[in-house]
Amino acid sequence: MSTHAKRERLLLADLLEATGPDASTLCEGWTTRDLAAHVVVRERRPDAAGGILVKQLAPRLERVMAEFTEKPYEELIQLIRTGPPRFSPFALKQIDEMSNTVEFYVHTEDVRRAQPDWTPRELDPVFQDALWSRLERTARLTGRAAPTGLVLRRPDGQTAVAHRGTPVVTATGEPSELLMFSLGRQRVADVALEGDKEAITTLREAKELGI
């Protein structure tokens, strides 16, 4: 596993262990146990994980998720720590970095920011650049359901168009915060929004933003 993905994987595993199986997360209806099961199923059960994106496969995903949530919590955490089996595409370093860096960062924040005493996490510039690179490539996908036009802007002025349309709202923040915002965590993302006031309110309250 490569640097960013491996680090975020271990951080997530440690955090899940520390918070226990019944803690809240930002994922609606999910406890930390549910989130841990999701991470394991995504990596180890490709026959079911397709249900995350394909509605026709959702019933199978639900059955497999139910099976994994019944496993001992400590076992789920250990499976996350050890990573995917050799036959999994996620075992390839390039795919691990491309697919898991964002996955594990966001889910770590899903746990951290759901706790009442959470504090902002300092991220190094190299990691912020890695998150921005990913966000640039996926901005149109994650922003496709935005109810307004949406432009993402870093503090240094770099921009990515997430959704074309009017009125336009510009969200400014560090890549890590723009990523959380783009993936439906508007309520806890540290971004500044500029544009029409009604459009900003609509965007902040949108439930369909992100994937």
DAQUI-V743729 format. One record per residue. OMEGA is omega in whole degrees, -180 to 180 (NA if undefined). D_FIRST is the distance of its C-alpha to the first C-alpha in Angstrom with 1 decimal. Layout:
omega d_first
OMEGA D_FIRST
OMEGA D_FIRST
This chain:
omega d_first
-176 0.0
-165 3.8
-174 6.8
-178 8.6
-179 6.7
-180 5.6
-179 9.2
176 10.9
-177 9.7
176 11.2
179 14.1
180 14.9
180 15.0
-178 17.2
178 19.4
179 20.0
-176 21.0
-176 23.3
-179 25.0
-171 25.7
-172 25.9
-179 28.9
178 28.0
172 28.5
176 25.9
179 26.5
-172 25.9
178 29.5
-177 30.5
166 27.2
177 26.9
176 23.7
179 24.0
-179 24.1
178 21.1
179 19.0
178 20.4
-179 19.5
-179 15.8
-180 15.9
-180 18.2
-177 16.3
-169 13.3
180 15.5
-179 18.8
178 18.7
180 22.5
-173 23.1
178 20.5
179 22.4
177 25.1
-177 23.2
-175 24.5
-174 27.2
-178 30.2
-180 31.5
-176 28.5
180 28.7
178 31.0
178 28.6
-180 25.8
180 28.2
-179 29.1
177 25.6
179 24.8
179 28.0
-176 27.0
178 23.7
177 25.4
180 27.8
175 25.2
-178 25.2
180 23.3
178 21.8
178 20.4
-180 18.8
180 17.1
178 15.9
176 14.4
-178 12.5
-175 11.3
177 10.3
-174 8.4
175 9.8
-176 11.9
-176 11.5
-179 14.0
174 12.4
-179 11.6
178 8.7
177 7.1
-173 7.3
-176 5.0
180 8.3
178 9.1
-179 6.3
-176 7.3
-173 10.8
-171 11.4
-180 9.7
180 10.4
-179 14.0
-176 14.1
177 12.9
-177 14.9
-179 18.0
173 18.0
178 17.7
176 20.7
178 22.3
-176 22.7
-171 23.5
175 26.1
-179 27.8
-174 28.9
-175 32.3
-175 31.3
177 28.2
180 28.0
-180 26.2
178 22.8
179 22.7
-179 19.8
-177 19.4
-180 20.6
179 17.4
177 15.7
178 18.9
179 19.0
178 15.6
178 17.0
179 20.2
178 18.9
-178 17.5
178 20.8
-177 22.9
-174 21.5
-174 22.1
-178 25.1
180 27.6
-177 25.9
-178 25.4
-172 28.9
-178 30.7
-180 32.5
-178 33.5
178 37.3
168 38.0
-175 36.9
175 33.7
178 32.5
-176 29.5
174 30.0
177 28.2
-180 30.5
176 30.5
177 32.0
-177 29.3
173 29.8
179 28.5
-179 30.8
-180 29.6
177 32.9
180 36.1
178 39.3
-8 41.9
-178 42.3
173 39.2
176 37.3
178 35.1
-178 32.3
178 31.4
175 28.7
-179 25.4
-180 22.6
-180 21.1
176 24.6
178 25.3
178 22.2
179 23.5
-177 26.9
-179 25.9
171 24.2
179 27.4
-176 27.1
-173 30.2
-175 31.9
-178 29.4
-179 28.1
179 29.6
175 30.9
-178 34.4
178 36.1
179 38.9
179 41.3
-175 43.9
180 44.2
179 44.5
178 41.5
179 39.4
179 40.6
-178 39.8
-179 36.3
-175 35.6
-178 37.0
178 35.3
-174 33.5
178 32.2
179 30.2
-179 26.5
NA 24.8
